[in-house]
Amino acid sequence: MRVCVVGTGYIGLPTALMLASHGVYVEAVGHRQETVDRLRRGDVTFEEKGLPELFAQARESGRINFRCDYPEEDFYIITVPTPYLPDSKKVDASAIVDALRHVLAHCRDGAIIVVESTISPGTIDREVRPVVAESGKHVHLAHAPERIIPGNMLKELIHNSRTIGCDDAATGETIKKVYLSFCQGDIVVTDIKTAEMTKVVENTFRDINIAFANELAKICRRGGMDVAEVIRIANKHPRVNILQPGPGVGGHCISIDPWFLVGDFPEEARLIRTAREINSSMPAYVLDRIESIMREKGLSDYSRIGLYGLTYKEDVDDTRESPTLQLLEVMEKRGLPAPLVYDPMVSAKKAARQCFDYDEFLAGTDMIVLLVGHSHIRSSLASLEGKTVLDTRGIVTDGSAYKL
Ligand code: SAJ
């Protein structure tokens, strides 16, 4: 089997490596020469458990090649990013369309083109099919949305169930064979629009459930109750499973996909919009908490506040849509002095007053706001002794920290 994977980012790279280390010959097409050069040298471009080992295995197999140009193949998987348009909240499929034009210019007649990137229902019909028709090429389109969670991507690539949306059963079977090279989960074949909708619905489900937890945190704060204790007890009910409140929802998936439904169905998607608004309100809510704690403790110097964590969640290095970056934006908008920021997982400069040394960060702060529950802080809670701590992630359980 031979596959061309277009996109070498968070989804494309693990997928390409997984295919190559399971007997498939892979041509991986990257957008930027610099990234392709790094990948050719065997450099892992982002942190993910097991990725360096998988990379080494794939390279040893001799079945992976990184390049910027497009090869002539029969099977393509497109994994490029799909952000949303800030004004209309609709999906921006331009990167898919761009990749598709290149694929169409090089693919063999009858090729299968699978889009893995998340898109809103109807995107293939509206934006992809016309490009294919215009090219005059005969190809089979499919949508097989990825489902893997950063932090546990490789295990989930192998064990998660997958959805394949396509126009005919025979194409579905061919695609299934490719994914079966490594995937041990159930593979469901359906139509394209159902596959598009299912993916967005999965992330929207999680967004709504996190919003519920965040709303409960606000209600419990106002009513003088401990939200962690309320959730812990409620979750003992056999049909209740409340998620955890936090400083907001980040990442390139859950904080974006629900907007596709709001953009396309503004009249109907009311609960979905409200959930998004609740989750987006959390960074400002954290700032309100910081201010009230500062008043209570007689603290007034914002430049001696320390924000711990810049990534969107624990033990990853991805800062996209991160609640901490959103909080920094809110602080700037309110004209407050920039706080110190530290994240052991982030080596690039992302904030004005970012420390790259934990001790330096500790020395410069009176109050620390825990925004991400990295393993690093979970195993060094003793270092916070003597500081005023606001814990937005439920990490400190001995009662010594302020909570959300
Ligand atoms: N979060 C909370 N409370 C929780 C759970 C999460 O505040 O109880 C926050 C996280 O801190 C983070 C955000 O939500 O900021 C999202 O994190 P996540 O771990 O829930 O999910 P992602 O964005 O890393 O990955 C999601 C997954 N989708 C679902 O679980 C339905 C993953 O399976 C998808 O493949 C991925 O989106 C994607 O690429 O679409």
Residues whose N, C-alpha, C, O or C-beta is under 5 A from the ligand:
A	BS01	SAJ	E146 R147 I148 I149 P150 E202 N203 R206 I210 L243 Q244 P245 G246 G248 V249 G250 G251 C253 I254 Y312 K313
